[in-house]
Every structure is written in structure tokens, then in C-alpha cells.
Amino acid sequence: MINLKNGILFFLTLTLVLCLAMIYSLKNHPDVSSEYNFNVKKFGAKGDNQSDDTQSIQSAINAAAEKGGGVVYFPAGVYRISGPVIDSVGHQRCGSQLYVPFNDLRHPITVTFKGESAPEFELQGLIKTIPSMNGSILLSTLITNDSTSFVVGMVRGTGKGWSQWNYTTPYFYNLGIRTSTTQVGDTAQIKNALGGINLQYASKCYLDNILITTQSPLGSIPDPTHSGSTALVTPKVDNHAQIEIGLIRIGGYDYGIKFSEHFVAQDVQIVCCNVGMLSEFSHHSSSIQTLEIECCRYPVVFNPGHNLLITNYNTEHLMDNVWYRFIQDFTFEGKSYFPAKVVIGLCNPVVSNIGYDFSHFKTNDPARVILLENAKFH
């Protein structure tokens, strides 16, 4: 019989090694040196929270892509993105205000979106804090009913299967993405359905020290569940197995993150969303070192066929009579074509105004959630 204790220690050690390797990769690739090749202000962007900087920023992105890659640099400021959603570029699907140009497998490049500093983020839905305007922020002023539209997106590849991928690798670093909202009548429903970043057709991607949130204080945000909005979409199934996240902070959307396979993250923080993380159709595994989810109705929703390792799961269950009242930690949907599971190293459920209470940890399929801290050693 295998020694369970030694097996778990080996498993956690291996996870730590993989996380450290990911952190090294994020800090060393792709290049984020001091040579800011494409400063958006040199292309006409103002960053004054008044001018429409959409075209200037897109010009800087296009220039970086045409030169074979580079750093699109955003000095501190609020860059208003007021342009319309671009449905397609070169007859290929886009669906965003700003887009990452297409490159095929023969001409792969990396375009880095780097801000001077990321904006501050109050990770608390109970406090009606006005969002910080400091740092490098892309603020979309667009109001839409189309939940498939985003502030930043990828131009889709030219075919199906492996040819659907865009081989311009995006790297987002030190940047804030923010969308505007409006209420509808007395129902307090959110009207804006615009999402943050859509990397569905990226062959691979990197994000670190990124904030994606709404312009409204999270403690008083209207219910976004009718909008279908998503803060971040990562590459879909059969991607190129390189999806690396350092620190990402998200608040105020119907879905915080939609992810598929090969999602590897160091620190994910999500607040005041209907669904914190939604796993879409996939074959392989994902892992998160620290997952912090507060004031979300459904912290993690799982579709069939996906395994997830979470080294440290921290959650705050808000039980007050609000739209983001907690319902269930891990929700499994559909029928699994193989026994996919969620493995959690440390589980820390906290109930607002009560404190730590493990009895509040809930799932609709206990057989598919493995809590290592509760394992019995033999």
C-alpha cells in the first residue's frame, strides 16, 4: 500500500516547484525590459480621462506587431476607450474595441501590454470604496447588450482546429482594465455586458499584476447576472499549454474567469461576481497556487472533463440578503466522460461576521472534491 503521507508531501513539493518555475517564467519571459518600444503617448494617446485614446492605442499595438513584436507602454493615466466594438479584422472574428493582430504559426511574435503601475484594488465587497484612478488604466466608456464583446480581444485564426489560433502571444503586465456600468430602472440590473480581456484564440498568453473591474464600487454594484459579462477568457481547449498568470484581481462581472485547460496561476483574487471561475470544455489539468474568492454566489463552476489543483483556497461567504449571497463553493455540471476532480491543499472558508466555519463549505458532488488537509494518513 502506498504511504499516503509521503505521497501527499511529494505532491505538494512538486506543486511548489512548478509554481516557482512559473513565477520565474513570468519574470523572465517575455521581455519587459526598460526599452519601451511603443509608448502610446507617442502615438497620440493622452491618458487624461477625457480624450478618446482608442485609435492611438490601436496604432501603437499595430506598430509593435508590424515590427515583429515589442512593448506597448502605458505611462500612468486613465486612457478612455470610447471606440465601437470591431466585429472583424481581415474577415476574421474580433469582437472587441482594441484587438491583438493576427500572426500565423510561421511568424510567431509577442506583444507586451505594459503599464507603468497597476491600479490599487480593494478586495472587499462589503466596503463601498470608490475605485482608484491611480496607475495605468484602460477605461471603456462603451455600454452594450452584447456579452460576446470585450475591451481587448484577439483576432481569430483563419481556419478550424489548430489553424484557429492567433500566434501573436499577448503579455499583459502592470495594467488595469475597467468597464462602465449603468442601472436599468428600479430593478438595479446592470446594463453593460462588455467584458475585459478575451484571449479565447490566443495560442498561449501571460498575465501578471492585472486588475479587471468595473467603474462602480464593488460594494454597491448592480446585479450583473443578466449581462453575461466576463472579465477574462483564456485560450479554449487544445491550446498550446502555456497559460501563465501571476497576480490577477477581478471584481464586478457575471463571470470572473472562463478558463479551459493548462491554466496555471500563482494568485487569483475575485470579488462580487456571480460565478468566480467557470471551467469550460477541456481535456487536461489546471492549477492555482492561491485562489481568493469573496462575495461570489458560485465561486467555482465545473464542466465535465477537467482536473484542478488548488494549493490554497480562501473564500468569504457573504450570507446577507444581497444578489451576491453565497450559494455553493464548487458546482459540478453535466456528465463527466472521465472522473475529473478538484484537489485542494488547504481550504479556508470564512463566513462574514462569523469567521472560520468549515461546515459552510458546500459542493453538489463531494466525491469529486479531495481535501488533502482532511486526508487520513496510514
N, C-alpha and C positions, 0 to 999 in steps of 0.2 A: 504493500500500500504506500502510495506517495506521501511523504511528510508534508501535510498541508501548510504548516507554519513556514517551513523553508521555501515552499513553492510560492507563497504569498510574498515573502520577503524578496525573493528573486524577482517576482513580477513587479513589485513597487520600485525596486532598484533599477530594473530595465526601463520602467516608465520615466524615472528621474533622468536617466542618461539620455533618453530620447528627447525629453523636454529641453535639457541643456543644449543638446545638439541643435534643436530648433531655434533656441534663443541665439546661439552663435550664428546660425544661418541668417536670421533676421538682421543681426547687427553687421554682418559682413557681406551680404548679397541680397539684392543687387546694390550697386554703388550709390551711396548717399553722401558723397564727399562734399567739400565746400565749394566745388566748382558747379555753381548753379547755372547750367547752360541756357535755360529758357525762363527767365524771370518774367512773370505775367505782366508786370508793370511796364516792361519794355515793349510789350505788345499792345499797350493802351489801357490795361485794367487799372482801376482807381482804388478799389478796396475801401471806399469811403461810406459804404452802406446807403448810397444814394444812386450812383451811376449803374447802368446795366452793363455788367462785365462779361456777359455770356460770350459774345463774339471774340473778344480779346483773349479770353482764356482758351477758347477752342483753337484760335490761331496759334497760340503757344504750344498746345498739345500736338497739333498737326505738324508744326515745325520740328518738334522733337522726333516725331515718327518719321518724317521725311529724311532726317539726318541719321537715321539708324538707331534712334533711342536717345535718352537723356533725362535730365531732371527738370520738371516743370515746377518752378519755385514760387511759393506764395508768401510774400512778406506779411507780417501781422496786419490784419484788417478784415473787414466784412465785405465779401465780394457778392454782390447781388446777382443772382442768376434768374433773369426775367424772360429769357427767350422761350419759344414754344418747344414742345416735345418733337424731336426729329424722328419720324417713323422709320426711315431707312436711309442708308448711305450706300450708293452704288447698287441699288436694288436689293440690298441685304438688310435684314431687320436690325433696328437700333432701339427705338422706343425710349429715348432719354433726351434731356436738354443738352448735356455735354456727352461726347462719345469718345471711346478709345478706338482709333483707326484700325483697320484690318491688315494683318500680315499673314501669309501662309507659312507652312512648315519649312519651306526653303529659305525664308527670310525672317527668322525669329528675332525680336528685339524686346527691350524692356523700357517702359516709360514710367518714371517715378513721379508721383504727385506728392511733393514735399512742402509742408507748411513751416513757417518759422517757429511756431509753437502751437500745440493743440489747445483748444479752449478748456476751461475748467468745467467740471460736471459734478453736480450734487446728486449722489447716488441715494436718493431718498424720495419716495413718493409721498411721504407724509408732510413734507415741508413745501410750501408754495413759493419756492425760490425762483426768481426771475433768471432765465438762462444767461450765463456770462457772455459778454460780447468781446472779450479779450481773446487774443490768439488769431489763428488763420482759419476763417470760417467761410464756407460757400453756402450762402443763404438763398434758397429758392423762394421766389415770391409767387410761383405758379399754384393755382388752385384747379384741381381736376377731379373728375369722377372715374378716371381710368387707373385701376390698380396695377396695370402692367407697365406703367410709365415711371421713370426714375430720374433723379438729378444727373447721375453719371451712369453710363452703360457701355456695353461692348457691342461693336459691330459684329454681327454673326458671320460665321464662315460661309463658304459658297456652296456647300452641299450637305449631305447627310452623314451620319456616323462620324468617323474621325475627321472628315473634312468640314464639319460644322464649327470646329474650333477656330478661335482667333489667336494667332501666335504672337501677338503683341502682349507681353506679360505686364500687367499693371501692378505697381507697388505704391500703396498709399501709406504715407508716414507723416505724423505730427499734424493732423488736419481734422477740421470739423465740417460735417455736412448737416445742414439744418433745413427743414421744410416748414412752410407756413400752414396755418390751420384756420378754420372758421367754423362757427357753430351754425346749425340749421334750426331756426325757431326755438321753441322751448324744450325740445327733446334732447338738447345738448349732444346731438350726434355730430361727429366730425365729418366735414365735407371733403377735405383734401385726401386724396388717395395716392398721392405721389410718394414713391419710395425713395430710399437714399442711394445705394450703390447696387447695380445689378451686374454681376460677373458670371452669369449663367454660361456664357460662351467663351470664357477665358480658359485657355488650356491649363493654366496654373496662375496663382496670384499670391501676393504677400500684403499683409496689412499690419501696422503697428502704431500704437498710440493714436487711435482713431475714435472720434466721437460722432455718433449719428443720432440726432434727436430732433424734436420739433421746437418751434418758436415759443410754444406755450409752456408755462411752468408745469412740471410733471404732476404736482400735487393737485392741480385743478384742470388737467387736460380733459377734453370731452372724450366720450367713448369712441375709440377708433375701430371697433369690431365690424362696423358696417362698411368700412372703407376698403378693407383688404390690403392695406398698405404694408410694405415690408421694408425694414431698414437696410438689410444686407442679404443678397442672394449670392451664394458661392457656386463654383462650377458644378454642373449637373453630372449624372452618372457617366462612367467611362472617361473621366477626366485624366489628366496626366500625373496624378498622385502627388502634386505639390500645392497644397493649400495651407499656408502658414500664417497664423495670427499671433501677434504678440499681445498687446493690450487693446481691447475694443470695448467701448461703452455705448450703450443703446438705450433710448427711452422714448415711449410715446407712440408706438405703432401697433397695428393689429398683430403682425408677426415681427419679432425682433430679428431672427436669423432663419433663413431657409437654407439648409445645407444637405449635401449628399454624402459621398464617401471621401475618404482621405482628408477630412477636416481635422487639422492639428492646431491646437490653440494653447497659449500659455495662460491667459487671463481674460475671461469673458464676463462682462457685467451688464445685466439687462434689468430695466425697471419699468413698471407701468405699461406693459404690453398685454394683449390678450393671450397670445402664445409666445413664450420666451424664445424657444428654439423648436423648429419643425424639421424633422428629418424626412427628406423626400426619397423617392425610389433609389436604391443603391445596392451594391453587392458587398462592399468591403467595410473596413472599420474606420472609426474616428476616435480622437482622444482629446481631452481637455484637462489641463493641469488644475485650474481653479475656475469653477462655474459659480458665479454670484448672481442669483435671480431674486429680485424683490418685487412685491406688489404686482404679480402676474397671475392671471386666472389659471393658466396651464403652463407651468414652467417649461416642460419638455413634452412634445408630442412626437411619437414614433410611428412611422410607416414600416411595413414589413422589410425584412432582409438587411438589417443594419446593426452592427455591434458598436457600442460606445463605451469607452473607459473614461471615467471622471475621477481624478485623484482626490479632489476636494470639492464637495458640493455644499454650498452655503445658500440658504434660502430664507426669506422672511415672508410668512403667511399673514396677509392682512385680512382680518375677519370682519371689518366694519362693513356697513351697508353701502358699498360703492361698486362701480362697474368692475373694478379690478380685484374684487373679493376672491381670495384663493379658493380653488376647487380641487385640483389634483396635481401632484408633483410630476409623475410620469404616466403618460397616457399612451397605450399601445392600440393602434388602429389597424383594421384589415387582418388578413390571414398571412402568416409568415410562411415562405417557401423553404426556409430553414430556421433553426431555433436561435434567432438573433436575441442578444441580451444587452443589458446595461450593467456595467460593473462599477461600483462606487467604492473608493478607498475610505474616505471619511465623509460622513453625512451629518450636516448641522442644520436641522430645521428649527427656526425661531418663530414664535407666534407673537405678533405685535402686542405690546402691553402685557405680555405674559413671560416671554423668554423661551429658553430651550425647552422643546416638548416633542420628543420623538414620536409620540402617539399620533401627532398630526401629519406625519409622513404618509402619503397616500399614493397608491397606484392601482390600476384596474387589472394588473396581471403580476402578482407577487413572484411567480415562478421565474419571471424574466428579469428581475432586479436582484443582483447579487451585492450584498453589503459586506465588504471584507472585514470591517471592524466588528461585525457580529459573528464572523466565522468561528466555528469550534475547532480548536487545534487537537490533533491526535498524536 
